[in-house]
Amino acid sequence: MTRVVAISSGLSDSSTTRLLADRITESITQQSGDVSVEVVSLRELAHDITDASLTGFASPRLQDVIDKVVAADGLVIVVPIFKASYPGLFKSFIDALETDVLIGKPVLLAASGGTARHSLAIDYALRPLMAYLQALVVPTGVFASAYDWGTDGSNALGARIDRAAGELVSLLKGAGTGRAKDDEFDLFSESFLKASNPNA
């Protein structure tokens, strides 16, 4: 069975980051019947991750998560965006990994943020990090602002989630991303238009 691990880096106990991770993993499960999906919350490992940063050694709890990441066929990485980038907890977790464990591994990138101004953080912060680690990142990143959780934006967010999840599932099945040059892109969806011009 194909194994997918979702890493949620939300810092609060109940976070939109975790909600986004859950929505993405639900879509992956719906689009691929033969997949095992597990969501890991880094918040619960914050002390272990900090200790590993200081000592260079992973605790048994942290090592268990690292082993799951290594063994996974694909990853979903979901981070909150603060001040235009991901939190230090996420970076410290990545630093705890060996540098070669993500080589060639399919990865879906997603982020949550309070404003659409953070939406490019996936491309200028997360993608370069994944490029350095030589991961195989799906084309569609999923960003969810506060607006996207409202009634007006939820349909566009769902479409982005389904498209990105479909790309990951397609990669895991060995069929490329499943995208074609004439596929519709939602740059001009209601949520993007509303975010860029809220007074319209």
Secondary structure, 3 states (H helix, E strand, C coil): CEEEEEEECCCCCCCHHHHHHHHHHHHHHHHCCCEEEEEEEHHHHHHHHHHHHHHCCCCHHHHHHHHHHHHCCEEEEEEECECCECCHHHHHHHHHCCCCCCCCCEEEEEEECCCHHHCCHHHHHHHHHHHHCCCEECCCCEEECHHHHCHHHHHHHHHHHHHHHHHHHHHHCCCCCCCCCCCCCHHHCHHHHHHHCCCC
